[in-house]
Every structure is written in structure tokens, then in C-alpha cells.
């Protein structure tokens, strides 16, 4: 029997769009899970007062799980050091951007920080040290979105990063469609130029 594959439901464009600042660092993921894999485990919590006792901590980049020896800009080492505090994030996957000193733009910071992508999932006052949420820049429907995009990009160009005040070269913004959950990025500079051209400096612009 041939498997039937249905056409996916198309979300409506005129739903709310969420705008956040796009940070220029490297993707990171923290995972608290109940399965133990010694080669990648960076920490464990056995706090009997929590719903996620006996959870194990893992850290990853965009493409792989990390270890302290095979790291990505010190993200795994940081996760291992701060594991007792990171337990407050709870069971599951926590995606964000690892940014700051020595990574891409650096933002003039002397240290690195981890900024979580999901602005609706976390309470800022409940986050552990060195963990924050990407700057939230507004919510708009499809009819007003283009105008708000232009206004937000102008605000970044004129005033600099919302994440690190005084940093004059922010990377851009991220849009999240509330119905589909899909995210799209818009860069402050070179948004229409393919990344391969930017990286190699060749090609037709």
C-alpha cells in the first residue's frame, strides 16, 4: 500500500508576527533529558523538589553535540560549569544564541552570554546567571508588518543593538509567525546578498 501524504495546511499570513533582534554569535542548545550518555553528559540534577530530578545536561551547536574537549567557543565548558543553575530551565530543549567576546561581532563584551530565542516561554527574572532572552521588539499583524519592519531596522541602524547598548552594528531582526511558528531573518546590511557571496567575496551582487 502506498503511503498517503497530505498537503500541509497553509497558515494565514495575516496573523500576528513577533519581532526580535537577531544576534550575531553561534547557535546553541541546552538539553535536560532523562537518558544518560556519558560521552556527552555535562551535568546532572537530583533535586527531589523539582519535576525534573535525575535529569542529565547536554549542550550542542547547530549541527552536533558538544563536549568540553570538542567544544564550540566554550559553550560546553560554560554549560558544565553552570549546570546547577541551568537546571532551573527545566526538562527539554532550550535553543538560543551564544554570543559575546571572541564570537563574530563580539558586541564589545568581555564575556559570553546565552540568549534564548523563545520570548514567550521564559520569565526573565527566573533565568540563571549569564542567560537572557533575545530582545523583543514588538508584535504586529500582516497588514502593518512591512511598515514595522522598516521602522525597526531604522531604529537598529540609528540607535544600535537593543541587546548590548552602545554597539552600533547590530546584525538584524528575526520574525516569528504566531500560527505556523516559522521564523525568518532580515539583516540590517546585505540582506539580499547570498551568504556564500558574503563569505567568499565573489559572485554577482
N, C-alpha and C positions, 0 to 999 in steps of 0.2 A: 504494500500500500504506500502511495506517495504521500509524504507529509504535507499537510496543508499549511501554508504560510499566509497569514492575513496581512493586509495592508495596514500599517500603523495609523492610528488616529492622529490627525493633524491638529496641533494646538492652535488656538486663535491668537493672532498677532496682538490684537487689542486687549491684552491682559496686562497686568502690572509688570513692569520691568524694574529690577533692582540694580542700582549703580554703585559700584565700589571702586576704590583705587587699585590699579594693577601695580604690584610691587615687583621690582627687578632683582630677583635673587635666584633661588633654586627650589624646585618643588620638594616638599617633604610630606611624609605621612607618619603618624604615630598610631600604633595599633595595640590596644589592650585585648588579649584573647585568652581563652581558657586552655588552649593547646600549647604544650611545651616543646620548643625546638631549640635545643641547646646551642646550635651553631649561630643562631641569630638573636637569642633572647638577651635583652639588655637590663631587665629588672623584673621584679615580682612584687605583688602586694598580697598580704594575707590578713588584711584588716577585717576582722569579723563584723564590724559595724557597717560595712559597706555592702552594696549589692553586687559588687564585682570582686569579691575576695578570691584569692588564688588565681589572679589574672597575671599574664606574662606580657611584658612590653617588647614591641618590635618597632624599628624605625626603618623607613625606606625613602628612596629617591623617586623620581618619576618612573624608573624602569626596573629597580631591583631593591632587594632587602639589603640593609647595611649592617656592618659590624664595626667595632672600634678600630680594627686593623684595615678594613676595606670600607672607608668612610666617604662622606660627601661634604666637604667643608666643615667637618667636625660635628655634623648633626647627630650621628650615633653616639659619639662621646658625650655630647651635651645631654642627650636623652638618658644615657646610663647614669650620669651624674645627678640629674634632676628627677629620676624615676619616682621617688617617694612623693614628690609634689605633683608630677604629671598624672598620678593615679586619680586625681580629682577630676580629670577629663571624663573618666568613665569608660565602660566597655565599648569597644567598637573602633572604627576608623576615624581619624581626625586629620583632615587634609589642610595644608597651609603652605606658606612661603617662608623659607629660611633665608633671611636677608641681613645685610649689615656689613661689618668690617671684612674686607677681602673677597666679597662676593659681588660680581657685576658692578652696579653703580656705587655700592658701599654706603651711600647716603650720609657720608661724613661721620658714621658711627664708630665708636671704639670697640663695640661689642656686636654680637649677632643676636637676632630676635626671631621668634617664630610667630607668624601672623596667620591665624585661622581664617579660612575662606568663608565659612557659613556664618553669616552675621546674625541669623535668626536662631541658631542652635545654642549659643553660649551666653552666659551672663558675664559681662566684663569684670565685675567685682569678685567673681568666683574663680577667675583664671589663676593658674600658678605663676610663679616668677618667670620673667622673660617670655611669657606667652601673651599675645594680644589678639585682637580681631582686626582684619583689614578695614581701613576707614570706609564707613558707609556714607555715600554721597547723595542718596535720595531714591525715591520710588515714583515711577511715572507710568501712565498708560501709553499705548502705542501711538495715539494721536499727538501727544506732546513730547514724545521721546526724542525725536531728532533735534528739536529746539533745546531740550535739556542736555543732550549730548554735547552740542556746540557750546552751551554755557559752561558746562562742567570742564571741558577741555580748555576753554579760555581761562577759567578760574585756576586750573593747574598751571597753565602757561604763565599767568600773571603772578600768582601767589606761591607757586611751588608745591611740593608734596604736602598732603594732609597727614601722612604717616610720620614724617620727620620734618618739622617746621624749620625753614631756612634752607632746605635742599631744593635748589632751583631747577633741577632737571628730572621731574617725575617721568615715569615710563608711560602711563596711560590709565585707562579705566577698564573695568570688567562689567558686562551686562548679564544679568540672570533673568530668564523668563520664568515668571512665577508658575505658569501652568505646566510647562514641559520640563523645567529645571535645567534647561540647556544654558550654557554660558558662552559669551562672545567677548572678545577683547578688541579694544580700539587704542592704538598707540598715539601718543602726542606727536611723534615725529616718524615719518616713513611708514605710515600705516598701510599704504597701498603698494609698498615695495616688498617683494617676497623675501622671506628670511634668508634664503640661500644667497640672494644677491647681497644682502647686508653683511653676511658672514664672509663672503668671498671677495666682495667689492667689484664683481664683474657682472655683466648682463645688461639687458636693456631696462632702463628705469622709465 
